[in-house]
Amino acid sequence: MKTFVKDSLTTTASGPWSRSDSTFHTVATNQIIGSGEDGRLSFFDALDPDANMILPYPSRARRFRCGFLGLLHADVFHQRLREEFDADVVATAPTVSYRVRYPDTPETSFEDVASPAALDEKRLHQSGGRGGAKGVIEEPMVDATIICPADAVGKVVELCVDRRGSQLEHAQLGVDRVMLRYRLPSAEIAVDFSDELKSRTSGYATFDYDDAGYEPSDIVRLDILVNGEAVDALSSLTHRDKAARRGRDMCARLKEALPRQVNY
């Protein structure tokens, strides 16, 4: 068991490391920072060793998937790349690895899908599988334990429900503290769960979690069209119930960031 302190929150992850233990970003740079085995960019050669940094592995060309223990850790890492190595850094939204069973494969055969581009939607929804089998997507789950002040229980429960959590336990710890246990999708805690929990409890909550395997879920691919064409970098995998809201939020931000007319 490894415990890391993020500001006033404690995040616990069971070792050994897996993809669901931390927040994963894809980091793209405009130059090779250092050279490692097999021509891989070595962040440990470029930066001082960081005990909270998960060894990155390359996804394509100069893009590398890295694990961070929260948004603050990611921001510091990106800032050091810019300031110390004059590298232009582009970071995508955090992702988790899903498991997919296609209709034309055995029931026990699953493929890991860590990016929207790796999901074959046509194959997933095709008919005529073995025995009429349908495609299944499973998402990683965690069993989270939250200890918070009694007067903040309502806000914490609201947060967990909004993140598609199911309550496992609610216990009173003395007069002014409460322990809540929830089963939550790993994707729902990967982005800003700790920061939101800290905000709602004024920094007085602790958050621990352990892996809880995989569960079937209604996961869909969300594509954003720019000038009528899908942009892979803006695609994401999300739950169907949140796809419309997430798509509207993304389009609202892009409307402010992208010019209405582009001169070529």
SULRARA-V687999 format. One record per pair of residues at least 4 apart in sequence whose C-alpha atoms are under 6 Angstrom apart, sorted by sequence separation. I is the first residue (numbers start at 1). GAP is how many residues later the second one is. D is the distance in Angstrom with one decimal. If there is no record, write none. Layout:
I:GAP:D ; I:GAP:D
//
This chain:
5:4:5.9 ; 6:4:6.0 ; 35:4:5.8 ; 36:4:5.0 ; 43:4:5.8 ; 59:4:5.7 ; 69:4:5.9 ; 80:4:5.5 ; 81:4:5.4 ; 82:4:4.7 ; 122:4:6.0 ; 128:4:5.9 ; 129:4:5.1 ; 161:4:5.1 ; 173:4:5.0 ; 189:4:4.7 ; 198:4:5.7 ; 225:4:4.8 ; 243:4:6.0 ; 251:4:6.0 ; 254:4:5.7 ; 5:5:4.6 ; 35:5:5.9 ; 36:5:5.8 ; 44:5:5.5 ; 59:5:5.4 ; 68:5:5.9 ; 82:5:4.8 ; 113:5:5.8 ; 160:5:5.2 ; 173:5:5.2 ; 198:5:4.4 ; 225:5:4.3 ; 4:6:5.9 ; 35:6:5.1 ; 36:6:5.2 ; 58:6:4.2 ; 68:6:5.7 ; 81:6:5.8 ; 172:6:4.6 ; 224:6:5.6 ; 4:7:5.5 ; 34:7:5.4 ; 35:7:5.7 ; 57:7:5.6 ; 171:7:5.9 ; 3:8:6.0 ; 13:8:6.0 ; 34:8:5.4 ; 57:8:5.7 ; 171:8:5.2 ; 3:9:4.4 ; 56:9:5.5 ; 101:9:4.7 ; 170:9:5.9 ; 2:10:5.9 ; 56:10:4.6 ; 100:10:5.2 ; 170:10:4.8 ; 224:10:5.9 ; 2:11:5.6 ; 99:11:5.8 ; 100:11:5.1 ; 124:11:5.1 ; 169:11:5.7 ; 34:12:5.7 ; 99:12:5.4 ; 169:12:4.9 ; 223:12:4.6 ; 1:13:4.6 ; 54:13:5.1 ; 99:13:4.7 ; 168:13:5.2 ; 222:13:5.5 ; 1:14:5.7 ; 98:14:5.7 ; 99:14:6.0 ; 168:14:5.2 ; 222:14:5.2 ; 98:15:5.1 ; 167:15:4.5 ; 221:15:5.9 ; 222:15:6.0 ; 97:16:5.5 ; 166:16:5.5 ; 221:16:4.6 ; 97:17:4.2 ; 165:17:5.9 ; 166:17:5.3 ; 220:17:5.7 ; 165:18:5.5 ; 220:18:5.7 ; 165:19:4.5 ; 219:19:5.5 ; 219:20:4.5 ; 220:20:5.8 ; 218:21:5.8 ; 219:21:5.8 ; 102:22:5.1 ; 218:22:6.0 ; 104:25:4.8 ; 163:25:5.6 ; 103:26:4.6 ; 150:26:5.1 ; 149:27:5.7 ; 150:27:5.0 ; 149:28:4.6 ; 150:28:5.5 ; 148:29:5.8 ; 103:30:5.4 ; 148:30:5.6 ; 103:31:5.0 ; 147:31:5.6 ; 103:32:4.7 ; 147:32:4.5 ; 102:33:4.6 ; 146:33:5.7 ; 28:34:5.8 ; 101:34:5.5 ; 146:34:5.1 ; 28:35:4.4 ; 101:35:5.2 ; 145:35:5.8 ; 27:36:5.5 ; 100:36:5.8 ; 145:36:4.5 ; 27:37:5.3 ; 100:37:4.5 ; 144:37:5.5 ; 26:38:5.5 ; 99:38:5.8 ; 144:38:5.2 ; 26:39:4.4 ; 99:39:5.1 ; 143:39:5.8 ; 25:40:5.7 ; 98:40:5.9 ; 143:40:4.5 ; 25:41:5.6 ; 98:41:4.9 ; 142:41:5.7 ; 24:42:5.5 ; 142:42:5.4 ; 24:43:4.4 ; 141:43:5.7 ; 23:44:5.4 ; 141:44:4.4 ; 142:44:5.9 ; 22:45:5.7 ; 23:45:5.1 ; 141:45:5.1 ; 22:46:5.8 ; 140:46:5.5 ; 22:47:5.6 ; 152:49:5.9 ; 148:57:4.4 ; 30:58:5.6 ; 147:58:5.5 ; 29:59:5.5 ; 147:59:5.3 ; 29:60:4.9 ; 146:60:5.6 ; 28:61:5.6 ; 146:61:4.7 ; 28:62:5.2 ; 145:62:5.8 ; 27:63:5.8 ; 145:63:5.1 ; 27:64:4.7 ; 144:64:5.7 ; 26:65:5.6 ; 144:65:4.2 ; 26:66:5.4 ; 143:66:5.4 ; 25:67:5.7 ; 143:67:5.4 ; 142:68:5.5 ; 25:69:4.6 ; 142:69:4.5 ; 143:69:5.8 ; 24:70:4.8 ; 142:70:4.7 ; 23:71:5.7 ; 24:71:5.6 ; 141:71:5.1 ; 141:72:5.7 ; 140:73:5.8 ; 141:73:5.7 ; 140:74:4.4 ; 139:75:5.3 ; 138:76:5.7 ; 139:76:5.6 ; 138:77:5.0 ; 138:78:4.1 ; 137:79:5.7 ; 138:79:5.6 ; 96:91:5.9 ; 116:120:5.5 ; 116:121:5.8 ; 23:167:5.0 ; 8:195:5.7 ; 10:196:5.2 ; 11:196:5.4 ; 12:196:4.7 ; 14:196:6.0 ; 9:197:4.9 ; 10:197:5.5 ; 11:197:4.9 ; 12:197:5.7 ; 13:197:5.9
//
